[in-house]
Amino acid sequence: MSQPPNPPPTSKNYRFYVLCLLTIVYAFNFIDRQILVVLSESIKVDMNLSDSQLGILTGFAFAVFYVTMGIPIARLADVSNRRNIVAGAITIWSGMTALSGLAQNYVHLLLARIGVGVGEAGGSPPSHSIISDYYPAKERGRAMSFYSMGVYIGIFIGFGLGGLINQYYGWRVAFFAVGIPGLLIALLVRYTIREPIRGIQEGNTHIEKTTFKQTLSTLWQLQSFRYFSLAAGLTAFVSYGIGNFLPSFLMRSHGFDSLQVGTSLMLTTGIGGAIGTYLGGYLADKFGQNDIRWYLWVPAIPALFVVPINVFAMFTPDASVALSLIFMATLLGSLYLGPTIAITHTLVSPGMRAMASAVLFFILNLIGLGLGPLTVGIISDVLSSSYGADSLRYAIAIVSFVGLFAMAMCLLAAKHLPKDLEKSELAQAETKKRLDQKALA
């Protein structure tokens, strides 16, 4: 593959600018994705929806198209300009978010959310690949965790702004308010980020084109990937399943209004998640220098404490105690994302990174975003005849226990990781040698 005529600047200031801008893109990804969550109770009343329908809107419908489109877009990102793909993606999802404000019924809103999912599929895999070409492996955990903080920055802004606008102007205006600014961010991405040379951090500037089948085969042969990708999916199952229904829980069980919900969750899940996400990458990079298995131990160990914290949060009668526990559960439950992405990119060649991220996110979002909220919604509807408004408490508490299976998968993955890393390093070294010889010839 020919290299770009103008290699991107490699100064720390410029690469940090790129990281910050891509993090802002990811924040808008989650503002536009999660704005529906804080608006869900108002939309439910306005459109007379069930909890199962809300689960489909906030999770399953979005996730199916998000993960399906992620694979072909990631394939394109591994062979073409990643910056342009990110800029185009944010244009699509921001426009579809704004259109959600025009929805007149459930079907209209469902179609708009599908459009958001299609657009957002082009955000993370290309961004992950760009970041890995700006940051070396020893700093990649922190870089990916910094980027992943965009999840909770987006939640922070989405809950706060969405709750405020919904309280005073209604849910339709909230969609317009968060969708339109994303179009300006798309212009910044297109005209200020320069496409990095693939593989430059590893010295693999001669990149071999790989097919989806080759990438999938490589990942399948890594036993650690099988386990930690499933662990990521199960962790997301819990976080999305609980998080997407927290506004409804606070309104039904503690009598919060829309503004109180937005402010409370902005401070608990937004700040708690951002701290936990960056802390996960920091700790993984710090301890992983001596033992690579820390990239999986860091998210595994705290998972043991998240289950009882979530259960107590659901059943305490004190709203302040519940919010404090939600803060702790969110912090501990968000340690996994940065280390998981970083170790995935370390295990594959530079030409496979966008596709590897897409496969990881396919598993994570199909299990987590696709099934988590839907499962909570179904359990809540089933239990509503017996527990009334409290059915949501029980549904969330039941789903919390899935986190124990995630912990077990992480520990199994850590057991196989050193052997998989050695195998990967040997394969990449052989490929580099072959491509270098071919280039000299």
N, C-alpha and C positions, 0 to 999 in steps of 0.2 A: 504494500500500500504506500503511495507517495505521501510524503510529509507536507504539511502546510507551509507555504512560502514564508509566512511570518510566525515563527514559534511564539507561544504565549509568554509573557513575562513570568519569571520564576521568583521574584522578590516575595518576601514574607507578607508585605503589605498588600500586594496584588492578589496573592492566593487567598489571603484572609478576606479580601473584598469579595472574591468569587464565592468563597464559602458562605459569607454573610448573605449575599444576594440569593444564592440557591436556598439558603435557610428561610429567607423571606418568602421565596416561591413556595416552599413546603408549608410555611405557615398559612399562606393563602389557600393552599390545597386543603388544609384542615379547617380553616375558617369557613370555606365554601362547603366542605363536607359535613362539618359538625353544626353549622348554623341551624340545620333542620332539627337537631336534637333539642336545643333550647326552645325552639318554636313549636315542638311536637304537640304539647298539651293544648296550645291555642288552635293549632291546625286540627287536632282531633275533635275538639268541640265544634269548630267551624264546619268541618266536613263530616262529622258524625262517624269517626273511625274507631276500630277496635285496636287493642294492644298488638294483636298479630299483624294487622295492617301497618301499624307504626313500625313494627319490627322489620317488615318487608321494605318499607320506605327508607328507614335509616340504616338498613344493613343489606339484606339479601339482594334486592334489585340493583343497588349500586355495585355491590361486590361482584356479582356475576359478570357484568360488563367490564368492570375495572380489571379483574384478573384475566378475562378472556382477551381483551385488547392489549394487555400488558406484554404478552409474549411476542406478537408480531412487531410491536413498536420497539421493544428491546432488541429484537433481531436487527431492525433498521438502525438502531443506535450503535450497534457494534460494528457497523460498516459505513456509517455516514456521519454527518455533522450533528453532534449531540446537542449543542447549544440551540440550534434552530428548532429541534424537536421539542425542547423544553419551552421555548418561546411560543411555539404553536399550540402546545398543550394547554398552557395557562390561559391563552386567548379563548380556547374552546370551553374550558370548564368555567371560566369567569362569566362568559356570555350565557351559558346554560343556567348558571346560578341566578343571574339577573332575570332570566325568563321564568324561573320558578315563581317569581312574584306575580306573574300573570295567570297562573294556573286557576282554572275555574272548578275543577273537580279532582278526584283522586287519580284518575287516569292521566290527566294533564301533568300533575305533579310527579307521578311515577315516570313518565316519559322524560321530563326535565331532569330528574335525578339520574336516569340512565345516561343522559347526555353528559352530565357532570362526571359520571364514572368513566365514560369513554375518554373524556379529556384528561382526567387525572391519571389515567393509565400511562400517559406519556411524560409524567413528571419525575418520579423517583429513579427508575432504572438508568436513564441517561445522566441524571444528576449524580448518582452514586459513582458511575463510571468516570465522570469528569473529576470528581473529588479525589478518586483513587489515583488519577494521573497528576494531581497537584500535591498530594501528600504521600510520603513514604510509609511503608508498612508499620514502622514503629510508632507513627503518629496517627495512624488511620482510625484507631478506635476512638480517640478523642474527636477527630474530624467528623467521623460518621455520627458520633453522639451529639456533637454541636449541631450538625445538620438535622438530626432527628429531634432536637429540641423544638424544631418547627412545628411538630405535632402539638406540643403543649403551648407554644406561643399562639398558635392558631386557635386552640381551645380557649386560652385565656382571653384573646380578643373576641372570638366568636361568642362565647358565653356572656362576656361583659357587654359588648356592643349589641348583640342580639337581644339580650334581656332588656336592655335600656330602650332600644327602638321599638321592640314589641310592646312594651308597657305603655308607651306614649303614642306610637304611630301605627302599630299593627304589624303582623308577620310579613305581609307583602312588601312593605317598605324596607324591612330588614334584609330581604333577599337582594333588593336593588342596591342597598347601601354597601353590602360586602362583595357583590359581584363586579360592579363597574370598576373599582380601583385596580383590580387584577389586570385589566387591559394595559394600564400604564406600566406595571411591573414587567409585562411581556416585552415592552419596548426596551426597557433597561437591559433585560437579558440578551435580547437580540443585538444590541449595539454597544454593549460594554464588556461582555464576556467573550474571551477569545478561546477558540477550540484548542485544547492541549494535545500534545503528541501522545498517542497511546503507548503505554508501557514504559514511558520515560523514567519513571521512578525505579524500575527494576532493570533498566538498561536494555529492555526488549523493544527497541524501536522498529524492528522488522516484525510486524504482527501477521500471524497466519489467520486467514479467514476461517471461521468455524461455522458449522451449521447448527441449527437447533438440536438436531439429533445427537451431534457430537457433544454439545454442552450438557444435554440431558444425560447422556451416557457417562460423562465425566462425573457429574454430580451424584448419579446413582451408585457409582463405584466407591464413593466416599461414604463409609458407614456413619461417620460423625454427622455429615450433612443430613442424612435421612432422619436422624434422631433430633438434631437441634432445630431443623426446619419445622418438624412436628411440634417440638416444644414451643417454638415461636407462635405457631398457629393456635395452640391450646392457651398460651398466655394471652394472646389477642382475643380469643374466644371469651375469656373472663373479662378483660378490660373493656372490650366493646359491648359485651352483653350487659355489664353493669353500667358503664359510662353512658351509654345511649339512653338509659332509663333513669338516671339520677335526677334529671329535672322533674320527671313525673313523680318519682319517689318523694322528693322534697315537697312538692305541691300537695300530694295526696296524704302523706303521713305526717308532715310537719306544718302544713298550711301556708307554705311560702307562695308569694306572688311571683310574677315573671321577673321583675327587677331583682328581688331577693335571690332567686335561683341563679340568675346570671352573675350577680356579684359574688355569691358564695362559691359557686363552682369555678369562677374565674380565679379566685384566691386559693382554692384547695386543689382541684385537679390541674389547673393551669400552672401554678407555681410548683406544686409538688411534683408534677410530671416532668417539668423542665429540669428541676434539680436532679431528680432520679435519672433522667436520660443522660445528662452530661456526666453525672457521677459514675454511671455504668461504664462509659468509655474510658474515663480517667482511671478508674480502678483496674480495668482490664489491661490497659496499656502499662500501668505501673507494675502490677504483679505478673503480667503475661510475659515480661522480658525474661523472667526466670523460669516460668513454666507456662506454656501456651494454653494449658487447660483452664487457667484462670479466666479466659475469655468466655467460658461456659459455666465455671463455678460462680462467678460474680452474679449472674442472674438466677442461678439455681438455689443458692443458699437462702436468700431472703424470701423465696416463694413459700417456705414453710410457715412464715409468720403472716403472710397476706390473708390466708383463709380465715383464721379466727378474727383478725382485724375487720375484715369485710362483714362477717356474720354479726359481730358486736355492733358495727356501725348501723346495720339494718334494724336492730331490735332495741337499741337504747332509746328511751323516751326523750332524751335531751338532744335538741337539734345541734347545739354547739359541740357536744361530745361526738355526735355522729359526723359532723364536718371535720373535726380533728382527726378522727379515725380514717375518714375518706382521704384526707391529705396524706397520711402515713401509708395507706394501702396503695395509693397512686404512685407515691415516690418509690416504694419498693418494687411495685409491679412494672415500673418503666425502665428498670436497669438493663433489660435484655436487648433492646433494639440496636443500639450502637455496636456493641460487641458482636452481635449476630451478623450484622451486615459486614463488619470489618473482617471477621474470620472467613466469611464466604468469599470475599474478594481475595484474601490471602491464599485460599485453596485452589483458585482457578487462574488461568492465564489472563493477561490483560484483554485479549480479544474476546473473552467470554463474560466479562464482568457485568455488562448491562443485562445480558440474558440470564446470568446467574441470579442477579437481583430480581429479575422478573419472575423466575421460577420460585425463589424464596418468598416473594410477595404474593405469588399465586397461592401458595400453600397457606401463608399467614392470613391473607385476607379472605380466602374462600372459607377457611375454618373459623377465623376470628370474626371478621366483619359480616360475612355471609350468614353464618349459623349462630353466632353469639346473641345478637339482639333478637333474632327470630325465635330462638329457644326460650329466652327470658319472656318474650311476649306470649308465646304459646302456653308456657307453664303458668304465667299470671292469669291468662284467660281461663285455663282449666281450673285453677284454684279460686277464681273469683266468686263462685257460687258458695264456697265454704268460708272464705276469709274476707270477701268484699274488697275494699280499698287496700287492705293489708296483704292481698295476694301478691303484690309486687315485692314486698319485703321477703316473702318466702321464696319467690322465684329467683331473686338475686342471691339470696343465701345459698340456695341449692347449687346454682351455677358456680359459686365461689370455689367449691371443692374440686372443680376441674383443674385448678392451679396445682394440685398435688401431682397430677399426672404429668403436667408440664415440667415440674421439678425433676421427676424421675427420668424423663426423656433427656433433659439437659445433662444429668449425671452420666447416663449411658453414652451420650455423645462425647463427653469429656474423656471417657475411657478410650475411645477410638481415635481421638484427635491427633495425638503425637504421630501415630503410624500413618494416618492420612496426610498429615503435613509433610512428612518425609517423602512419601510417594509423590506428592504434588510437586515438591521442590526438584526431585529427580526428573520428573517428566518435563517441567518447564525448562530446566537446564539443557536437557537433550534437544528440545524444540528450538531454544535460542541458538544453540551451537549449529544445528542444521540450517536454520534460516540465515545466520551470519555467513556460513560457508556458501550458501546459495547466492547471497547478495554479493560476495566477493568474486564469485565466478561470473 
